[in-house]
Amino acid sequence: MVIAGAVIASGSSDLRHGIDLLDTAVLNKGTAFTDEERTRFGLHALLPPHVETLDEQVARAYEAFQKKDNDLERHIYLRALQDTNEVLFYRLLLDRIEEMTPLVYTPTVALACEQFSHIYRRPRGLFVSYPLRDSIPHLLRNRPNKDADVIVVTDGERILGIGDQGAGGLGIPIGKLSLYTLIGGIRPERTLPIVLDVGTNNPERLNDPEYLGWRHERITGQAYFDFVHQFVQAVKQELPQTCLQWEDFATPHARPILTRYRDELLTFNDDIQGTASVALGAVLGAVKVTGKNLKEQQIVMFGAGSAGIGVADGLRAAMTGDGLSEQEALSQFWVIDRDGLLHSGRKDLRPEQAVYAQPESRVAEWPRTSNGHIGLADMIGQIKATVLIGLSTVGGAFSEPIVREMARKVERPIIFPLSNPTSKSEAKAEDLIHWTDGRALVASGSPFAPVNYQGRKIPIAQCNNVFIFPAMGLAVVASGARRVTEPMMLAAARTLGANSPAIKDPSASLLPRLTDIRRVAAEIAFAVGVQAQKEGVAPKISEDELRRRVHETQWAPAYLNFSK
Ligand code: NAI
């Protein structure tokens, strides 16, 4: 649609008017429509006579928001505002980004997914359901806006920590795309949330008379992968330039899907690649604070599941990028799963784990006090570990003796208990700071309050993917990239690490504050764009031009003047 010179892609070329205009969230200014605009678009009498500024609207919206008495109600209020007036919604979010982000995304969005059918109000995004599998291109053509820069798609099976939510999983793409807009500046009308509704195995959803999804057990096996394939082919056909981000798929599906399609279209999986990139960024920041190099680090990875191996892969790529050979880098990784240290004598390792197996001869004489295996305490006693990362789901695994032993040998131990939720965190941030006499550099998976230690207030960085994915969206749109490659993810992590506030101020957090995140996202997008050009997956343009495009692409919420 075209309004006063502003082109809004919507598939129609009509000029919205009257109540239609007020019902179009991306154009609606509500009480901020000027007198001239009210005359031009037939809005007089539809609106109260007083014309407000955006600032006044924000103040009024915040007042209404404050009257809500729980987080789910606050989320519902914000979603309703988003469906009414997108500029006002994003301005409110931007003005109070630290307060609002947890309400539109994690943790509150988990509640919104569970309650999806009960709080459903208006359509947003697409439900691509299995019974309609033969007409997916037609379903995509029903999208509200013709063009899309980013799709976030889930099948609702592994939603955050709350498992299978079926069609209610759509809450995640909706929330996540709000952050693509808020932080990455992807235009709101160019985002498209999608749920692949292949049923649910969650009895609570299936037995809920109000459940709005396809009431059927999950489609599995080849039929599932065929359905995903039909969907990908439809996206390639209908939206070939759009970045397709996979979200909250169960582990047995996530990796095969990424592997199959990563070289076929512009796509990435945030749970796998974004997690690795943000953790790597935090490690790189911490290493800089210690004044050492990544190449020198002895890394202990506690947990060898999809997250642990993903983070190890990212760290290894950074180490080889810094000049170590594959073999040298691998010799500095000590990876542990529930059966102890990964070593070449073990026959139970998956291929991606076997890469990290230490030669059995290297550890033959080590104690095995963990049910006959080499456990974390055994390991920490034997090596001078500098980095300890937990992605194991084992709450409290980083015990006081283990942490003290590590800190005895290292001036600034880097310790990241990354498992979620808080009950599964390998250690409490406060304990880590106290057990190391304030020397540990800590980032966590779950939020922890700043720790008071000897008159210092030490903020704890939360390794949240929000530091990466919106920037990645901005990067691919601004640079015109056709693929998301591992070196691009690495470039993102390096730029995040270089922006660690702790480098300049030893008592600051390892990761930027949310209030600074748009600036950091633009820097990341630039670095990723440069890398995309190096690899030949984005058109060659000058650095100045790339910077200009990043700046221009990063949309900020402000009203357009429709009077002219
Ligand atoms: P997963 O189930 O694939 O892997 C868990 C790993 O921990 C397995 O290798 C398992 O053998 C190991 N493990 C379990 N018990 C153990 C024990 N007693 N000792 C040693 N190792 C043990 O799970 P996934 O997806 O890798 O996630 C792991 C954790 O990481 C979860 O809590 C998840 O919430 C968290 N996570 C955090 C992220 C963040 O950014 N903060 C991002 C992604 C995951």
Boltz pocket constraint, residues with backbone or C-beta under 6 A from the ligand:
constraints:
  - pocket:
      binder: B
      contacts: [[A, 251], [A, 271], [A, 275], [A, 302], [A, 303], [A, 304], [A, 305], [A, 306], [A, 307], [A, 308], [A, 336], [A, 337], [A, 338], [A, 339], [A, 340], [A, 390], [A, 391], [A, 392], [A, 393], [A, 394], [A, 418], [A, 419], [A, 420], [A, 421], [A, 424], [A, 444], [A, 445], [A, 446], [A, 463], [A, 464], [A, 465]]
      max_distance: 6.0
